[in-house]
C-alpha cells in the first residue's frame, strides 16, 4: 500500500504467480484466538483457510480496489534458498475441534484491509 502511494506501483518478486500462500484475514485469526481464550480451549492449530492463492493473484485483487502497476523485482539472494514456494493450512485440527472454517474470502478481506488503510491509517 505504501509503495502504491509513493509511485503508483507495487513490488512483486519475479515469478510471483508460482508462489502460493494460504492468506487469511487477520480479523479471522483474532476471532479464533479470542474464541479459544473465552472457551478455555487449548491446542496448537494450523490456522488458515485451506485454500491457496498466488502473490500475483493477490496483487490483482488489491489492484481491483486500489489501481496500481506491478513492478517485478528479483528475490534478494539472502531469501532465495529459504523462500517457501507453497504453503497451505491443514484445517483438520481446527475442524476436528468444532470450528467452522468459513473465513472471509480473500477479496473481502483485502477490501476490509484497504478500507482501513484508505481511511487515514498509515502504520499498523
Secondary structure, 3 states (H helix, E strand, C coil): CHHHHHHCEEEEECCHHHCEECCCCHHHHHHHHHHHHHCCCCCCCCCCCCCCEEHHHHHHHHHHHCCCEEEEECCCHHHHCCCCCECCCCCHHHHHCCCCCCCCCHHHHHHHHHHHHHCCCCCC
